[in-house]
Amino acid sequence: MTATDTPTPAGSDAGPGGSAVDQRRARRRREATFAFVLLAPALVIFAIFVFFPFAKNFQLALYRNPPFPGLPSKYVGFQQIRQVLTSSDFASSVLRTLLFTVMVVPTAILLGLVLAVLANERLRGMAIYRTIFASTVATSVAVAAVIFGTLLNPQVGLLPSLGINPTTPFLDDPTWALPAVAVVTIWQTLGFSFILMSAGLQAVPEDILEAAKVDGANAWTRFWRVTVPMLSPTIFFAGVVGSIFAFQTFGQIDLLTQGGPENKTNLLTYFIVTQLHDHQNPGTAAVLSLALFLITLVLTLLQLRFLERRVYYAR
């Protein structure tokens, strides 16, 4: 060994490829590059169809369109956002949308759970009923609206054949129009709720139910104390997704009531579309779209914050 040679201590991480720290950094760079390559297609799609439209929408919210077509838009900053969000029309539309969500989401979850419990019984021919219960998931909003529009028709619908002849048709009655549209939405989303609850029921361990039965628990106690807690993640997921779906309701309103009567079914999504197409006011529509996004985000975060505490995740 010459005087210039320095012995390598035993256990040292240094080697011909560099130190261990350099090797880890190089490995992380390779992994980050590989991850970016895999994510690049999705990032491009999100940039084109989500991020850029959102930024463009925010830009439109800062400009006010003149009452006469052909004139350039005028930059007003946050003045238009403040005026729209403090208007009575916006507040009433949000309240109607919240009321509609309360009508639809819990009812759809409850009915889906009841049908899933019935279809979970091991009876002959039950597969046929499962198919029938889940069939609405394949029904489009337009088809559901046409079906119920025909059923609620005061001349050729189902009600006259049952001897029910209201003074004012339900879809034209300011009191019953929103509940009628809610019924259509519940029926249209019932298949999705049924499929979720059926999958959750099949994931409940049979040995836990048998142990509860051996301990003397009756059918109701087993359902309420064992099945429902085990289903809580599924119910929670159905509540979050159902709330987002209810806030985006448009097709039923457009085909059945057009926001009437007396604006009783003018939900937030339909309010946005009417501002854009009927009133030719993209600035106001952009503000309402941003508000819809923020309200949906806040509602989802509140559900995650407060309802997830009651969710039981089996280990």
C-alpha positions as CSV (number, residue, x, y, z in Angstrom):
1,M,0.0,0.0,0.0
2,T,1.4,3.4,-1.0
3,A,1.3,6.5,1.1
4,T,-1.4,8.0,-1.1
5,D,-3.8,5.1,-0.7
6,T,-6.5,5.6,2.0
7,P,-8.0,2.4,3.4
8,T,-11.7,2.2,3.2
9,P,-13.2,1.7,6.6
10,A,-15.1,-1.5,7.2
11,G,-18.9,-1.1,6.7
12,S,-18.5,2.0,4.7
13,D,-21.3,2.7,2.1
14,A,-18.9,4.1,-0.4
15,G,-18.3,2.0,-3.5
16,P,-17.4,2.1,-7.1
17,G,-20.8,3.7,-8.0
18,G,-20.5,6.5,-5.5
19,S,-21.8,6.9,-1.9
20,A,-25.0,5.4,-0.7
21,V,-26.6,8.9,-0.5
22,D,-25.8,9.6,-4.2
23,Q,-27.2,6.2,-5.2
24,R,-30.4,6.9,-3.3
25,R,-30.8,10.3,-4.9
26,A,-30.2,8.8,-8.3
27,R,-32.8,6.1,-7.6
28,R,-35.3,8.7,-6.5
29,R,-34.7,10.7,-9.6
30,R,-35.3,7.7,-11.8
31,E,-38.5,6.8,-9.9
32,A,-39.7,10.4,-10.1
33,T,-39.1,10.5,-13.8
34,F,-40.8,7.2,-14.3
35,A,-43.8,8.3,-12.3
36,F,-44.0,11.5,-14.2
37,V,-44.0,9.6,-17.5
38,L,-46.8,7.4,-16.3
39,L,-48.8,10.4,-15.0
40,A,-48.2,12.6,-18.1
41,P,-51.2,11.4,-20.2
42,A,-53.6,11.9,-17.3
43,L,-52.1,15.3,-16.5
44,V,-52.5,16.4,-20.1
45,I,-56.2,15.3,-20.1
46,F,-56.8,17.1,-16.8
47,A,-55.1,20.2,-18.0
48,I,-57.2,20.3,-21.2
49,F,-60.6,19.4,-19.8
50,V,-60.4,20.5,-16.1
51,F,-57.7,23.0,-15.2
52,F,-57.9,25.2,-18.4
53,P,-61.7,25.4,-18.3
54,F,-61.6,26.2,-14.6
55,A,-59.1,29.0,-15.2
56,K,-61.1,30.3,-18.2
57,N,-64.3,30.2,-16.1
58,F,-62.7,32.3,-13.4
59,Q,-61.6,34.8,-16.1
60,L,-65.1,35.0,-17.4
61,A,-66.4,35.8,-14.0
62,L,-64.3,38.9,-13.9
63,Y,-66.0,40.4,-17.1
64,R,-69.5,41.7,-17.5
65,N,-71.2,41.3,-20.8
66,P,-73.0,44.3,-22.3
67,P,-76.8,44.1,-22.7
68,F,-76.4,44.4,-26.5
69,P,-74.6,41.7,-28.5
70,G,-71.5,42.6,-30.4
71,L,-70.0,44.9,-27.9
72,P,-66.9,43.9,-26.0
73,S,-67.0,42.7,-22.5
74,K,-66.0,45.0,-19.7
75,Y,-63.6,44.1,-16.9
76,V,-65.3,44.6,-13.5
77,G,-63.1,42.5,-11.3
78,F,-64.7,41.0,-8.2
79,Q,-67.7,43.3,-8.4
80,Q,-69.8,40.9,-10.5
81,I,-68.9,38.0,-8.2
82,R,-70.0,40.0,-5.2
83,Q,-73.3,41.0,-6.8
84,V,-74.2,37.5,-7.9
85,L,-73.3,35.8,-4.7
86,T,-75.3,38.3,-2.6
87,S,-78.4,38.3,-4.8
88,S,-81.7,36.8,-3.6
89,D,-82.0,34.7,-6.7
90,F,-78.7,32.9,-5.9
91,A,-79.7,32.4,-2.3
92,S,-83.1,30.9,-3.1
93,S,-81.6,28.7,-5.8
94,V,-79.0,27.3,-3.3
95,L,-81.7,26.7,-0.7
96,R,-83.9,24.8,-3.2
97,T,-80.9,22.7,-4.2
98,L,-80.2,21.9,-0.6
99,L,-83.8,21.0,0.0
100,F,-83.8,18.8,-3.1
101,T,-80.6,17.1,-2.0
102,V,-82.2,16.3,1.4
103,M,-85.2,14.8,-0.3
104,V,-83.2,12.6,-2.7
105,V,-80.1,11.4,-1.0
106,P,-81.3,9.8,2.3
107,T,-84.4,8.4,0.6
108,A,-82.4,6.8,-2.2
109,I,-79.9,5.3,0.3
110,L,-82.7,4.0,2.6
111,L,-84.7,2.4,-0.3
112,G,-81.5,0.9,-1.8
113,L,-80.7,-0.6,1.6
114,V,-84.2,-2.1,2.0
115,L,-84.1,-3.6,-1.5
116,A,-80.6,-4.9,-0.9
117,V,-81.6,-6.6,2.3
118,L,-84.6,-8.2,0.6
119,A,-82.5,-9.3,-2.4
120,N,-79.9,-10.7,-0.1
121,E,-82.2,-13.5,1.0
122,R,-81.3,-16.9,-0.5
123,L,-84.6,-17.6,-2.3
124,R,-85.3,-19.2,-5.6
125,G,-85.5,-16.8,-8.5
126,M,-84.0,-13.9,-6.4
127,A,-81.5,-13.2,-9.2
128,I,-84.4,-11.9,-11.3
129,Y,-85.4,-9.5,-8.7
130,R,-81.8,-8.3,-8.3
131,T,-81.7,-7.6,-12.0
132,I,-85.0,-5.6,-11.8
133,F,-83.9,-3.6,-8.8
134,A,-80.6,-2.7,-10.4
135,S,-82.1,-1.9,-13.8
136,T,-82.6,1.8,-13.2
137,V,-78.8,2.2,-13.2
138,A,-78.9,1.7,-16.9
139,T,-81.7,4.2,-17.4
140,S,-80.7,7.6,-18.7
141,V,-82.0,10.8,-17.1
142,A,-84.0,11.6,-20.3
143,V,-85.7,8.2,-20.3
144,A,-86.6,8.5,-16.6
145,A,-88.0,12.0,-17.1
146,V,-90.1,10.9,-20.1
147,I,-91.5,7.9,-18.1
148,F,-92.5,9.9,-15.1
149,G,-93.7,12.8,-17.3
150,T,-96.1,10.3,-18.9
151,L,-97.1,8.7,-15.6
152,L,-97.9,12.1,-14.1
153,N,-99.8,13.4,-17.2
154,P,-103.3,14.4,-16.0
155,Q,-105.0,13.0,-19.2
156,V,-103.1,9.8,-20.1
157,G,-101.0,9.1,-17.1
158,L,-101.4,6.6,-14.2
159,L,-103.1,9.0,-11.8
160,P,-106.5,9.2,-13.6
161,S,-106.7,5.4,-13.9
162,L,-106.2,5.3,-10.1
163,G,-109.0,7.8,-9.5
164,I,-106.6,10.5,-8.5
165,N,-107.5,13.8,-10.2
166,P,-105.7,16.7,-8.5
167,T,-106.9,20.2,-9.3
168,T,-103.5,21.2,-10.5
169,P,-101.1,18.6,-12.0
170,F,-98.2,17.8,-9.7
171,L,-95.6,19.2,-12.1
172,D,-97.5,22.5,-12.4
173,D,-98.2,22.8,-8.7
174,P,-95.7,25.1,-6.8
175,T,-96.0,22.9,-3.7
176,W,-95.5,19.5,-5.4
177,A,-93.3,20.2,-8.4
178,L,-90.0,19.8,-6.5
179,P,-91.0,16.6,-4.7
180,A,-92.2,15.2,-8.0
181,V,-88.8,15.9,-9.6
182,A,-87.2,14.4,-6.5
183,V,-89.2,11.2,-7.0
184,V,-87.9,10.9,-10.5
185,T,-84.4,11.4,-9.3
186,I,-84.8,8.9,-6.5
187,W,-86.1,6.3,-8.9
188,Q,-83.3,7.0,-11.4
189,T,-80.5,6.6,-8.8
190,L,-82.1,3.7,-6.9
191,G,-80.3,1.1,-9.0
192,F,-76.9,2.6,-8.2
193,S,-77.7,2.7,-4.5
194,F,-79.0,-0.9,-4.6
195,I,-75.8,-2.1,-6.2
196,L,-73.6,-0.4,-3.6
197,M,-75.7,-1.8,-0.7
198,S,-75.8,-5.3,-2.1
199,A,-72.0,-5.3,-2.5
200,G,-71.7,-4.0,1.1
201,L,-74.0,-6.7,2.4
202,Q,-72.1,-9.5,0.7
203,A,-68.9,-8.2,2.4
204,V,-70.4,-8.6,5.9
205,P,-68.8,-11.7,7.5
206,E,-71.3,-14.5,8.1
207,D,-69.4,-15.7,11.2
208,I,-70.1,-12.4,13.0
209,L,-73.8,-12.6,12.3
210,E,-73.8,-16.2,13.4
211,A,-72.0,-15.3,16.6
212,A,-74.6,-12.6,17.3
213,K,-77.4,-15.0,16.7
214,V,-75.8,-17.5,19.1
215,D,-75.6,-14.8,21.7
216,G,-79.3,-14.3,21.5
217,A,-79.6,-11.3,19.2
218,N,-82.8,-11.2,17.2
219,A,-83.0,-10.3,13.5
220,W,-83.5,-6.5,14.1
221,T,-80.7,-6.4,16.6
222,R,-78.3,-8.2,14.3
223,F,-79.2,-5.8,11.5
224,W,-78.9,-2.6,13.6
225,R,-75.9,-3.6,15.7
226,V,-73.9,-5.6,13.3
227,T,-75.0,-5.1,9.7
228,V,-75.4,-1.3,9.7
229,P,-72.0,-0.6,11.3
230,M,-70.3,-2.9,8.8
231,L,-72.2,-1.1,6.0
232,S,-71.2,2.4,7.3
233,P,-68.4,2.9,4.8
234,T,-70.7,2.0,1.9
235,I,-73.5,4.2,3.3
236,F,-70.9,7.1,3.7
237,F,-69.7,6.7,0.1
238,A,-73.2,6.6,-1.2
239,G,-74.1,9.8,0.7
240,V,-71.1,11.7,-0.7
241,V,-71.6,10.6,-4.3
242,G,-75.4,11.0,-4.1
243,S,-75.0,14.6,-2.8
244,I,-72.7,15.5,-5.6
245,F,-75.1,13.9,-8.1
246,A,-78.1,15.8,-6.6
247,F,-76.3,19.1,-6.9
248,Q,-75.7,18.5,-10.6
249,T,-79.3,17.7,-11.4
250,F,-80.3,19.3,-14.7
251,G,-82.0,16.9,-17.2
252,Q,-85.1,16.2,-15.1
253,I,-85.7,19.9,-14.5
254,D,-85.2,20.7,-18.2
255,L,-87.5,18.0,-19.5
256,L,-90.3,18.2,-16.8
257,T,-90.6,21.7,-15.4
258,Q,-88.1,24.1,-17.0
259,G,-87.4,25.6,-13.6
260,G,-91.1,26.3,-12.9
261,P,-93.6,26.7,-11.6
262,E,-92.8,30.0,-10.0
263,N,-89.1,29.0,-10.0
264,K,-89.8,26.3,-7.4
265,T,-87.6,23.8,-9.3
266,N,-85.0,26.3,-10.6
267,L,-82.0,24.5,-9.0
268,L,-78.5,25.9,-9.2
269,T,-77.4,23.9,-12.2
270,Y,-80.5,24.9,-14.2
271,F,-80.0,28.5,-13.0
272,I,-76.5,28.4,-14.5
273,V,-77.7,27.1,-17.9
274,T,-80.6,29.7,-18.1
275,Q,-78.2,32.5,-17.4
276,L,-75.8,31.3,-20.2
277,H,-78.3,30.4,-22.9
278,D,-81.5,32.3,-22.2
279,H,-80.0,35.6,-20.9
280,Q,-76.7,35.4,-22.8
281,N,-74.8,36.3,-19.7
282,P,-71.7,34.1,-19.5
283,G,-70.2,36.2,-16.8
284,T,-73.0,35.5,-14.3
285,A,-73.0,31.8,-15.4
286,A,-69.3,31.6,-14.7
287,V,-69.8,33.0,-11.2
288,L,-72.6,30.6,-10.5
289,S,-70.4,27.7,-11.8
290,L,-67.6,28.7,-9.4
291,A,-70.2,28.9,-6.6
292,L,-71.5,25.4,-7.5
293,F,-68.0,24.0,-7.4
294,L,-67.2,25.6,-4.0
295,I,-70.5,24.6,-2.5
296,T,-70.0,21.0,-3.6
297,L,-66.4,21.0,-2.3
298,V,-67.4,22.4,1.1
299,L,-70.3,20.0,1.4
300,T,-68.1,17.0,0.6
301,L,-65.4,18.2,3.1
302,L,-68.1,18.6,5.8
303,Q,-69.3,15.1,5.2
304,L,-65.8,13.8,5.4
305,R,-65.2,15.8,8.5
306,F,-68.3,15.0,10.5
307,L,-69.9,11.9,9.1
308,E,-66.7,9.8,8.7
309,R,-66.4,9.8,12.5
310,R,-69.4,7.4,12.6
311,V,-67.9,5.1,9.9
312,Y,-66.7,1.8,11.2
313,Y,-63.8,0.3,9.1
314,A,-63.4,-3.4,9.8
315,R,-59.9,-4.7,10.4
